[in-house]
């Protein structure tokens, strides 16, 4: 982490030069330190550190701030900069994109692409892995298998390998059947006994490949609306909202069509959460109004689920209240899809982990059968398999989706319309994919700066 030796030299030099009774020995020691300092390119260390901090989104005016005074996300960025500093031989990065905004992730991608030494990274961000990685280490059943290529290439290669092994086994099974039939038919025939013996030896040599299913478990996420959605979905007219003296939403208006899957983006996270709460009926606007179409039904995934899980109620009992069919076996079927097997379905709400809470909320959305889904950062706390399953479920969903999500690939593959909230509470609305939106508006990327919420700071 960083360059401790260089830091120690700087501290020792400063201590020597601050002495009032500077001795000859101090002078000799100082010259030795200066030589070592120069060999380590110490004179460029401060500018190199500033470049790293600026690239990760730490403004110059904060470079000399005490770590204790920085918000949670900034602390993570500083620690990441410390790991990158000093051109290390090996970089070990554990979820480096957490708490990073779009610009910082893009900068980190370019830094790692151009980094000449070894990088070992763990990340749930598939887009990031595809951009950065040249090899994938697949860890399964306590073993590691290396694949050349990025994440998508690994996934296709691993699936292809399993298919090839299955096809090879099928051919071997056909051959085994053929040999067994010949042996059974001619083993008692004197004229064919040699051939039968030969085939017995051939049969003994055939070994089927041991194909073990992956230990990774994918939940089954399938949002099926109980009713087809009509043409009139949602009209938002002039909604404004001020929170703690700050205007979070300022005269927001838009109309949602029956084919829309809208990603709400931008650094103003409070604006997105506030709008979702208003549309879910959990908060009233100061001005303006909204109207849901008569054919719509809504399911809401909140960003903060603390109050929901502050309960000793059993998961299955809590979920049953949202089901039209009040049958425990039916309800537990939805929990089973989300990897709550056996006794897991009778856990108490308050003892669940972060990922389990998300899977319970997704179970609720599936069992409700709504035709409008509202997601506020649904990928938080999820592993790669669950994110992939959720992504596929959102893509397949035949209704309307309004969502905010920091996972680039989820946004890019799901959304057909982008609404960006600006810092002043206003908005930009474009019908396009996320990548097209960023490419068409050079300033859009500059605005994708996420602010740390109080919950995230508490997690840190």
N, C-alpha and C positions, 0 to 999 in steps of 0.2 A: 504494500500500500504506500503510494508516494515514493519518496526517496529519503529514508531516515538519515542515512549518512550525510547527505547534502544538508539536511536540516540541522543536524548536529554541528557540522562545520560552521554554518552561518551563526548559530547561537554562540559557539565558542569564540569565533572571531569577534562578534559584537561585545562579548564579555571582556575580551582582552583589550579592545580599543577603548572601552569605557573606563579602564583603570586609570587612576590619577598617578600612581607610582609605576609607570610603564618601564619594565626592566629589559636588559639585553636578552634574557631568556624569553621574555614575552615577545620580543621582536623576532627572534629565531622561530618561535612557535607560530607566530602570525604569518611569517613568510612561507612556512611549510603548509599551513592551512590554505593560504592564498593559491599556492601552486596546485594543491589537490582540488580546490574549488574551481580553478580555471580548467583543469583536466576534465572535470565533471560538467562543463558548460554551465557553471553556476550563474554566470552573468546574464544568461538568457532564461534562467529558471522562473523569475517573476513574470516575465512576458508570456512564457509558455503556459504558466498556471492561469494567467488572465485569459489567454486564448481558450483554454479548456472550459473555464467557468462561463465565459461569455457564450461559447458554443452550446452549453447545456442550459442556457437561459438565466444565469445569475448575473444581474446587471452590475456594471462596474462599480457603482456607488455602494454595493453590498460586499465587495471583495475583502474589506477589512472589518466586517461585522463579526462579532463573536458567534460561534456556532449555536450557543444557547439561545441567542436572540433571533435566530432564523426560523421561519415556519417549517413544518414537517417535510414538505416536498422539496424545499431548498436544501435541507440537510441531506436528503438522499442524493441530490445532484452534486453536492460538494463531496460526499463520500465516493461517488462515481468518478468525479474529476480526480480525486486522490488516487484511485485505482489506475486511471489512465495515465497519470503523470509519470514522467521519467523513462518513457519508452521501455517498459518491462519486457522480459523475454517471454513471459506467459501471462495472459490476462484471464482471470477466473471471474466470470460475471454471473451472478445469480439474480434473475429477473431484473435486468438493468433498465427496462422500459417503464417499470412501475413509477408512477407520479411524474413521468416526463410528458411534456406537451408535444404536439406534432412536429414543431420545428426542431426541438431538442432530439426527438427520435430520429428525424431525418439527418441531423448533424451527426449523431452517434453512428448511424448506419454508414455514412460516408467515411467517418473516422476509422471504423473497424474494417471496412472494405479496403482502405488504403494502408491499414496497419500491417507491417511486414512480418511481425512475429506471430506467435501462436495465440489463438483465442479459444477458450472453452466457455460456452455460454449455456445457461438454462433459461428458457423463456416460454411463456404461454402465447406469445404474440407470433402467430403464423406468418404474417406479412413481414415482420422483422427477420425471422429465421430464413425466409426465402431470399431476402435481400442480402443477408450477411454470410450465411453458412455455405461452406464448400463441402462439408462432410457432416453426416448425421450419425450419432452414436445411439443406437436403439437399445434401451435397457429393458429387458423382459426376463422374468424367471431368474433374476439374479445374474444374468449374463449380458454382455455387451456385444452387439454386432455392428460393425461399421459399414456405412453406405456412402458412396461418393455422390455428391450433389446436395441440393438444398432440401427443404422440408417436403415440398410437393413431390420432388423426385424420389425421396425416401418413401413417402406414402405409396406412390404408384409402384415402386420397385418391390416393397415388402408385400403388397397385395399380389403383384405378378408372381413373386416367388412362391407364395402359398398356392396360387392357381396352378403353377407349373408342377409343384409337388403333388397336388391332387390329381392332375392329368397323368403324371408319371405313375402314381399309385393305381389309377384306373387301368392303365395299360398292363401293369404288372399283375393286377388281379385277373385280367382277361387271360394273360399268359398262364397264370397259376391254374385257372379253371381248365384251360386247354390241355395242360400237362397232366392234371389230375384225371381228366376224362380219358386220355390216352393210356395212362398207367392202369386205371381201373379196367379198361377194356382189354388190354393186351398183356398184362403181367402174367397171366396163366398160359399164354400162348408161347410155345417153345420157339417158334420162328421169329417172334417179336420180343423175346425176353431181353435181348441185349439192348434194343431200342428203349424198352420200358425202363431198364436199369439206368440207361443214359439220361432219360428224362427225369428219373427220380433225383439224380445228382444235380441236374439243372434246376429242379424245383427247390432243392435245399439251399441253393445259392441265391434265390430271389428273396430280397429283404424289402419290405414296404417301408417307406419313409415315415418316421414318427412326426405327425403333424399335430402340434399342440396349439390350441387356440390361444390367442394373446391373453395375458393376464390383465391387460388394460380393459376396462369396462366402459362401454358407451351407454348412457341413458337413452331411452327412446322418447323423443320429444315430437309430438304430433298434435298441433292445434287444429281441432276440427270444429268449425262453427255449427251451432244447432240450426241456424237460420241464415239464408243467403242475404247478403247486405244489399240495400237499395241504392238508388242514385244519390239521394240526399243523405250525406253522412254527418258532416259537422260544418257549422258556420261560426267563425270567431269574429266578433265585431268590436273593434276599438277597446280591447282589454288593456287596462293599466293597473299596475300594482306597485306600491311603495312599501319597502320593508326596512325598518330602522333608519328612516330618513333618506334611503336611497331608492330611486325609481328603478325597479328591476324590470318591469314591463311597461313600455310606453306606446300606447295606442296600437296594439297588435291586432291585425286583421288578416284572416286567410280563410279559404274554403277548401275542404278536403273532399276529393273525389273517391268513388268506390274502388278505384284501382291503385290508390296511393299507398306507398310505403315511405313515410317521411322520416328522414334522419334530422334531428335537431342538433346542430353543431355550434362550435365557438367556445371561447373561454368563459363566457358568462354562464357558469353552471347553475347558479341560483335562479337565473331566468328560466332555464329549462325545467328545473324541479318545480318552481312556482307555477308555471303554466300547466304542467302535468297534474299538480295538486288541484288546481282550479277546475280542470277538465274532468277530474275524477270526483269532484264534489267535496273535496276535503278543505278547500279554502275559497273564500269569496273575493272577486276582483273589486278594486276600488271604483273602477269605471268600466263601462262596456259590458258585453254579454256574449254568451255562446249558446248554441242550440244543436243538440244531437238529433239526427234523423230518427223517425219513428221505427225504422227497421233495425236500428243499431242496438247492440249490447256491448258493454265495455268491461275489460279486465285490466287491472292496473298493477304493475310491478313497481313498488316504491324503492327509492334509493336507500332510505333509512327505514329499516324494518324492526327497530328496537322494540317499539311498543307492541308489535304483533307477537313477538316471541317472549314477551315478559309474562309468561303464563305456565302453569303446571298442567295444562290440558294435554292430552295425548295427541300425537300428530293425526292419527286416523279419525279421532273425534272432531278435532278442529276442521279437518278437510271435509268431513261429511256434511257440515252445514252449508257448503257451497255446491253440493251435488243434488240433482233432482232425484236421483235414485239413492235412497237412504239405506243402502246395504253395505255392511262392513267389507264383505268380500269384493264387491265392485269397487269400493273406494280404495282398498288396499292394492287392487290391480294397478291403479294409477301410481301409487307409491312404489310398487314393484318396478314399474317402467323407469322410475327415477332412482333405482338402485337401493331402495329401502326394502331389503329382503327380510323375511321372517320377523323376528322380534324387533327389528329396527322400526317397524311401523307403529309400535306402541311406545316409542320414546316420548318423553315429555318435551314440550316445545322449547323450554328454556335451556335445555342441555345440548342443543344442536350446535354443530360447528358452523362457521360462516358458509361453507359450500353446501352443507345440508339445508340450511335455511333457504338458500337460493333455490335448491331443488324442490323444497316443499312449496314455495311460492309459484314455481313453474307448474307443479302438479295442480295447484289451485286454478291456474289459468287454463290448463287443459280440461279439467273436469267441469269448469263453468261453461265451456262451449261458446264463448263470446265471438262476435265477428269483428270487433275492434280491440286490438291489443295495444297497451301503453306500457313501454319499458323505460325505466330510468336506470341506466347503467347495470344491465342484467348480467354482464360477464364478470363483475367483481366477485372474487372468491372462488371462481370456477376453474377446474383443471382443463387441460387441452381437449380431452375427450368430451367433456360436457359443453365446452364452448363450441366445438365442431357440431355436436348434436343440436344445440340451440340454433346455431347459424343455419343448419339445414332445415330445421323446423320453421324458422322465420321465412326462409326462401320459399318453402312449399305452401305456406299459409295462404288461403284464397281470399282472406279479408283485408282489412286496413290495419296498418301498423304505424304508430307514432312512437319514435324511440330516440334515446340518447345513448351513445356507446362509444368508448374510447378504442375499441378494437377495430383497427382500420379495415380488416378483411370483412368483418361483419357488416360494417357500414357500406363498404364498396359493393358487396355481393347482394345486399338486401334492399337498399334504398333506391328508389327511382325519382326521388325529389329531395332537395336539400333546403332546409331553413336554418339560417345562421343568425343567432342572436348577437348583436353588437354590444360593446360595453355600456352604451348609453341607453340600452333597453329597447332599441329599435331592431329591425330584422331585415335580412336579405332572403328572398325566396326564388329558387331556380329549379326547374324540372331537368334533372340530370343525375348521373351517378356522382359519387363523391370525388373520384379521380378527375372526371371531366370538370367538375366544379372548381377544383383546385387549379387545374391547368388553364381554365378560362379566366380566372381572376387571380392575378399575381399577388394581390394583397390578401386574398383569403387565407393563404398559408401563413402569412405573418400574423393573422388574427387568431389562429388556432392555438392559443396559449391558455392552458387550463389552470384554474386557481385551486388551491388545496382547500377542501372543506374541513370543517371542524372534526368530522368523523375520521377523516384520513389522518389528521394530525394526531388524534387520539390513538389511532392504530400504530403510529410511529413511536 
